[in-house]
Amino acid sequence: MSIEKFESIYERAALRKGGTAQLELLLNKPLPRSELAKIPDDRWLAAFTEKVFQCGISWNVVRKKWPNFEEVFFQFRIQPLLMQPDEVWEEKAQDPRIIRHLTKVKTIPANAMMIYSAGLQHDSFGNMVANWPSEDITGLWAYLKKHGQRLGGNTGAYALRQMGVDTFILSSDVESYLRNYGIIDGGRDTKRVHLAANKAFNQWKEESDRSLSEISQVIAYSCGDNRVLISASEQ
């Protein structure tokens, strides 16, 4: 299937954002693989937990309470969390210092176990992520969904982007673009859609020599209601 050249997408995004210089200022770039590998396990768990709690509510509400989350959950250190009995998690879910949501709180030990298990196989979770092939980034999304809890949809991808992983995101603007140009159809979270989107992004990456993260943001800025302000869906 023939898809739009990235150069055309970039030119349209630059026009909407006031020129190439302004557009480049908006683009966040991923971390080098060497830096990703050094990120400790507790920071990965913190990122996943933050995104899980941000689902369905204001992100700023979670951010304001985040220091309390760090305190209540032992700075998200894996070993202390895995040693907690089940009844402790129910108690922590009632702590008024955090957002009280038992189902979301219970994702913490589950995702801690995912990170711990990955570390046994790959030396650390960060090392696994750093060495994951970028041409199969949706395979990493699938790993998080399968082995973690509540990390499907865009939750896992947003957490990865926040940590500096080179990933695109099926934000509303990006998804709309891909559908309008016939690149994807069907359910957003299906394997077929992920593979089709991944294939298109790999082509644009080869054309432009840019990261998946940059391409994703450029696409978002090339369409939708974000001519002047930064799109909240791609921050």
Contacts in CASP RR format, 6 or more apart in sequence:
PFRMAT RR
TARGET T0000
AUTHOR 0000-0000-0000
METHOD contacts of the structure
MODEL  1
MSIEKFESIYERAALRKGGTAQLELLLNKPLPRSELAKIPDDRWLAAFTE
KVFQCGISWNVVRKKWPNFEEVFFQFRIQPLLMQPDEVWEEKAQDPRIIR
HLTKVKTIPANAMMIYSAGLQHDSFGNMVANWPSEDITGLWAYLKKHGQR
LGGNTGAYALRQMGVDTFILSSDVESYLRNYGIIDGGRDTKRVHLAANKA
FNQWKEESDRSLSEISQVIAYSCGDNRVLISASEQ
1 182 0 8 1.000
1 183 0 8 1.000
3 181 0 8 1.000
3 183 0 8 1.000
3 200 0 8 1.000
3 203 0 8 1.000
3 204 0 8 1.000
4 181 0 8 1.000
5 207 0 8 1.000
6 204 0 8 1.000
6 207 0 8 1.000
6 208 0 8 1.000
6 210 0 8 1.000
6 215 0 8 1.000
6 218 0 8 1.000
7 207 0 8 1.000
7 208 0 8 1.000
9 204 0 8 1.000
9 218 0 8 1.000
9 219 0 8 1.000
9 222 0 8 1.000
10 23 0 8 1.000
10 208 0 8 1.000
10 218 0 8 1.000
10 222 0 8 1.000
12 222 0 8 1.000
12 223 0 8 1.000
13 23 0 8 1.000
13 218 0 8 1.000
13 219 0 8 1.000
13 221 0 8 1.000
13 222 0 8 1.000
14 20 0 8 1.000
14 22 0 8 1.000
14 23 0 8 1.000
16 221 0 8 1.000
16 222 0 8 1.000
16 226 0 8 1.000
16 227 0 8 1.000
17 23 0 8 1.000
17 26 0 8 1.000
17 221 0 8 1.000
17 227 0 8 1.000
23 218 0 8 1.000
23 221 0 8 1.000
26 217 0 8 1.000
26 221 0 8 1.000
26 230 0 8 1.000
27 213 0 8 1.000
27 214 0 8 1.000
27 217 0 8 1.000
27 218 0 8 1.000
28 161 0 8 1.000
28 213 0 8 1.000
28 214 0 8 1.000
28 217 0 8 1.000
29 211 0 8 1.000
29 213 0 8 1.000
29 214 0 8 1.000
30 164 0 8 1.000
30 165 0 8 1.000
30 166 0 8 1.000
30 167 0 8 1.000
30 211 0 8 1.000
30 212 0 8 1.000
30 213 0 8 1.000
31 163 0 8 1.000
31 164 0 8 1.000
31 165 0 8 1.000
33 130 0 8 1.000
33 131 0 8 1.000
34 130 0 8 1.000
36 126 0 8 1.000
36 129 0 8 1.000
36 130 0 8 1.000
36 163 0 8 1.000
36 164 0 8 1.000
36 165 0 8 1.000
37 124 0 8 1.000
37 126 0 8 1.000
37 127 0 8 1.000
37 129 0 8 1.000
37 130 0 8 1.000
37 131 0 8 1.000
38 126 0 8 1.000
39 126 0 8 1.000
39 163 0 8 1.000
40 124 0 8 1.000
41 78 0 8 1.000
41 115 0 8 1.000
41 116 0 8 1.000
41 119 0 8 1.000
41 124 0 8 1.000
41 125 0 8 1.000
41 126 0 8 1.000
42 75 0 8 1.000
42 76 0 8 1.000
42 77 0 8 1.000
42 78 0 8 1.000
43 76 0 8 1.000
43 163 0 8 1.000
44 115 0 8 1.000
44 125 0 8 1.000
44 126 0 8 1.000
44 129 0 8 1.000
44 163 0 8 1.000
45 76 0 8 1.000
45 78 0 8 1.000
45 81 0 8 1.000
45 108 0 8 1.000
45 111 0 8 1.000
45 112 0 8 1.000
45 115 0 8 1.000
46 69 0 8 1.000
46 70 0 8 1.000
46 75 0 8 1.000
46 76 0 8 1.000
47 159 0 8 1.000
47 162 0 8 1.000
47 163 0 8 1.000
48 107 0 8 1.000
48 111 0 8 1.000
48 144 0 8 1.000
48 151 0 8 1.000
48 155 0 8 1.000
48 156 0 8 1.000
48 159 0 8 1.000
49 69 0 8 1.000
49 73 0 8 1.000
49 76 0 8 1.000
49 107 0 8 1.000
49 108 0 8 1.000
49 111 0 8 1.000
50 62 0 8 1.000
50 63 0 8 1.000
50 66 0 8 1.000
50 69 0 8 1.000
50 159 0 8 1.000
50 162 0 8 1.000
51 151 0 8 1.000
51 155 0 8 1.000
51 156 0 8 1.000
51 158 0 8 1.000
51 159 0 8 1.000
51 162 0 8 1.000
52 104 0 8 1.000
52 107 0 8 1.000
52 111 0 8 1.000
52 149 0 8 1.000
52 150 0 8 1.000
52 151 0 8 1.000
52 155 0 8 1.000
53 62 0 8 1.000
53 69 0 8 1.000
53 99 0 8 1.000
53 101 0 8 1.000
53 104 0 8 1.000
54 62 0 8 1.000
55 150 0 8 1.000
55 155 0 8 1.000
57 99 0 8 1.000
61 99 0 8 1.000
62 99 0 8 1.000
65 97 0 8 1.000
65 98 0 8 1.000
65 99 0 8 1.000
68 97 0 8 1.000
68 98 0 8 1.000
69 98 0 8 1.000
70 76 0 8 1.000
71 97 0 8 1.000
72 92 0 8 1.000
72 95 0 8 1.000
72 97 0 8 1.000
72 98 0 8 1.000
73 81 0 8 1.000
73 92 0 8 1.000
73 108 0 8 1.000
74 80 0 8 1.000
74 81 0 8 1.000
76 108 0 8 1.000
76 112 0 8 1.000
78 112 0 8 1.000
78 115 0 8 1.000
78 116 0 8 1.000
81 108 0 8 1.000
81 109 0 8 1.000
81 112 0 8 1.000
82 109 0 8 1.000
82 112 0 8 1.000
82 113 0 8 1.000
82 116 0 8 1.000
84 109 0 8 1.000
89 102 0 8 1.000
89 105 0 8 1.000
89 106 0 8 1.000
89 108 0 8 1.000
89 109 0 8 1.000
90 102 0 8 1.000
92 98 0 8 1.000
92 105 0 8 1.000
93 100 0 8 1.000
93 101 0 8 1.000
93 102 0 8 1.000
93 105 0 8 1.000
93 106 0 8 1.000
94 100 0 8 1.000
98 105 0 8 1.000
103 150 0 8 1.000
104 150 0 8 1.000
106 149 0 8 1.000
107 148 0 8 1.000
107 149 0 8 1.000
107 150 0 8 1.000
110 148 0 8 1.000
110 149 0 8 1.000
111 148 0 8 1.000
111 149 0 8 1.000
111 151 0 8 1.000
114 144 0 8 1.000
114 147 0 8 1.000
114 148 0 8 1.000
115 125 0 8 1.000
117 147 0 8 1.000
118 124 0 8 1.000
118 125 0 8 1.000
118 128 0 8 1.000
118 147 0 8 1.000
119 125 0 8 1.000
119 127 0 8 1.000
119 128 0 8 1.000
121 128 0 8 1.000
122 128 0 8 1.000
122 131 0 8 1.000
129 140 0 8 1.000
129 160 0 8 1.000
129 163 0 8 1.000
129 165 0 8 1.000
132 139 0 8 1.000
132 140 0 8 1.000
134 166 0 8 1.000
134 205 0 8 1.000
134 212 0 8 1.000
135 198 0 8 1.000
135 202 0 8 1.000
136 198 0 8 1.000
137 165 0 8 1.000
137 166 0 8 1.000
137 167 0 8 1.000
137 168 0 8 1.000
137 198 0 8 1.000
137 201 0 8 1.000
137 212 0 8 1.000
138 194 0 8 1.000
138 195 0 8 1.000
138 197 0 8 1.000
138 198 0 8 1.000
139 194 0 8 1.000
140 160 0 8 1.000
140 165 0 8 1.000
140 167 0 8 1.000
141 152 0 8 1.000
141 153 0 8 1.000
141 156 0 8 1.000
141 157 0 8 1.000
141 160 0 8 1.000
141 167 0 8 1.000
141 194 0 8 1.000
142 191 0 8 1.000
142 194 0 8 1.000
144 151 0 8 1.000
144 152 0 8 1.000
144 156 0 8 1.000
144 159 0 8 1.000
144 160 0 8 1.000
145 151 0 8 1.000
145 152 0 8 1.000
145 153 0 8 1.000
145 156 0 8 1.000
151 159 0 8 1.000
152 189 0 8 1.000
153 170 0 8 1.000
153 188 0 8 1.000
153 189 0 8 1.000
154 169 0 8 1.000
154 170 0 8 1.000
154 171 0 8 1.000
157 167 0 8 1.000
157 168 0 8 1.000
157 169 0 8 1.000
157 170 0 8 1.000
158 169 0 8 1.000
160 167 0 8 1.000
161 167 0 8 1.000
161 169 0 8 1.000
161 213 0 8 1.000
164 213 0 8 1.000
166 211 0 8 1.000
166 212 0 8 1.000
166 213 0 8 1.000
167 212 0 8 1.000
167 213 0 8 1.000
167 216 0 8 1.000
168 174 0 8 1.000
168 197 0 8 1.000
168 201 0 8 1.000
168 212 0 8 1.000
168 213 0 8 1.000
168 215 0 8 1.000
168 216 0 8 1.000
169 216 0 8 1.000
169 233 0 8 1.000
169 234 0 8 1.000
170 178 0 8 1.000
170 188 0 8 1.000
170 193 0 8 1.000
170 197 0 8 1.000
171 216 0 8 1.000
171 220 0 8 1.000
171 231 0 8 1.000
171 233 0 8 1.000
171 234 0 8 1.000
172 233 0 8 1.000
173 219 0 8 1.000
173 220 0 8 1.000
173 223 0 8 1.000
173 224 0 8 1.000
173 226 0 8 1.000
173 231 0 8 1.000
173 233 0 8 1.000
173 234 0 8 1.000
174 216 0 8 1.000
174 219 0 8 1.000
174 220 0 8 1.000
174 233 0 8 1.000
174 234 0 8 1.000
175 184 0 8 1.000
175 188 0 8 1.000
176 223 0 8 1.000
176 224 0 8 1.000
177 219 0 8 1.000
177 220 0 8 1.000
177 222 0 8 1.000
177 223 0 8 1.000
178 184 0 8 1.000
178 196 0 8 1.000
178 197 0 8 1.000
178 200 0 8 1.000
179 185 0 8 1.000
180 223 0 8 1.000
183 196 0 8 1.000
183 197 0 8 1.000
183 200 0 8 1.000
184 193 0 8 1.000
184 196 0 8 1.000
184 197 0 8 1.000
185 193 0 8 1.000
186 192 0 8 1.000
186 193 0 8 1.000
187 193 0 8 1.000
201 212 0 8 1.000
201 215 0 8 1.000
201 216 0 8 1.000
204 210 0 8 1.000
204 215 0 8 1.000
205 211 0 8 1.000
205 212 0 8 1.000
205 215 0 8 1.000
208 215 0 8 1.000
210 218 0 8 1.000
216 234 0 8 1.000
217 234 0 8 1.000
220 226 0 8 1.000
220 231 0 8 1.000
220 233 0 8 1.000
220 234 0 8 1.000
221 231 0 8 1.000
221 234 0 8 1.000
224 231 0 8 1.000
END
